[in-house]
């Protein structure tokens, strides 16, 4: 039975001196490694093509093809470029470390060989290789999970649209058949239902487009638009939530942005919604939207004088489901700022913040060039 799987690793030694091959072979086999040996660079390239090893110990000074050339050829081939190469060099030889690393070597061992040095350097590289393989496996698993999530997201989006269509139909019937029976308060509430239903439909569509964009299935549309106007519409909707407390809202006029208007609207709405929520317990609450110039770059901001937070605790602020305040005190899902960050980065921009406890928060953001 082939016992290769029971071995700690498969190592190929390349050296034109048989005594060196035998010495390293003895050292490594005693440690449980499977070891193969060849006497030239050409033989090494042929062996690697047939059955790639986990690691190559490669002598530099060899006739015809030296170690540098062999390593270059290995790294130029997609099937062998990820095999780690440790160079072998005698102490009395001129060893160009820079060249060794430039051609793709990961380490080197000096002759005469010391058992502990050989074992440590070999184990280090094989451990790194094992970690890389596990990471690749995890990435493959994540790809499968992402595909499943995309399929799930599509189904949920489709179902939500269907439910919204039913709601919209009922709202339409109420308006047409029973609208005359409603007083002003009833009509106002019916209008709120219509607006919120339309807004939810837009959010489902834009969030789905965001998911597709992250997967490179859809290019975002870039166009110049009136961001001040977008903010005003968002604030008009938020005023329904602001009814319990009068708030000062300042919106700078004639602020324009270039990007996907639907996605940017989601990002700014999340920031404004946060500003509104975290000023609910503030005396004389104030929210401001504007822009400024920093080193020839336009920087937008949403500022409030709410509860703020300790910036030392803000490392995970943009991580989904991470919260800095208790749910009972300030309800929320903890995904809003993560969505904001994704949208801004999708536009090639950045987002950062300035905050102080009980003195408010300012979020600054750009949309790239």
Secondary structure by P-SEA (a helix, b strand, c coil): ccccccccbbbbbbcccaaaaaaaaaaaaaaccbbbbbccaaaaaaaaaaccccccccccccccccaaaaaaaaaaccccccbbbbbbbcccccccaaaaaaacccccccccccaaaaaaaaaaaaaaaaaaaaaaaaaaaaaaaaaaaaaaaaaaaaaaaaaaaaaaaaaaaaaacccccccaaaaaaaaaaaaaaaaaaaaaaaaaaaaaaaaccbbbbbbbccaaaaaaaaaaaaccccccbbbbbbbbccccccccaaaaaaaaaaaaaaaaaaaccccbbbbbbbccccccbbbbbcccccccccccccccccccccccccccccccccaaaaaaaaaaaaacbbbbbccccccbbbbbbbccc
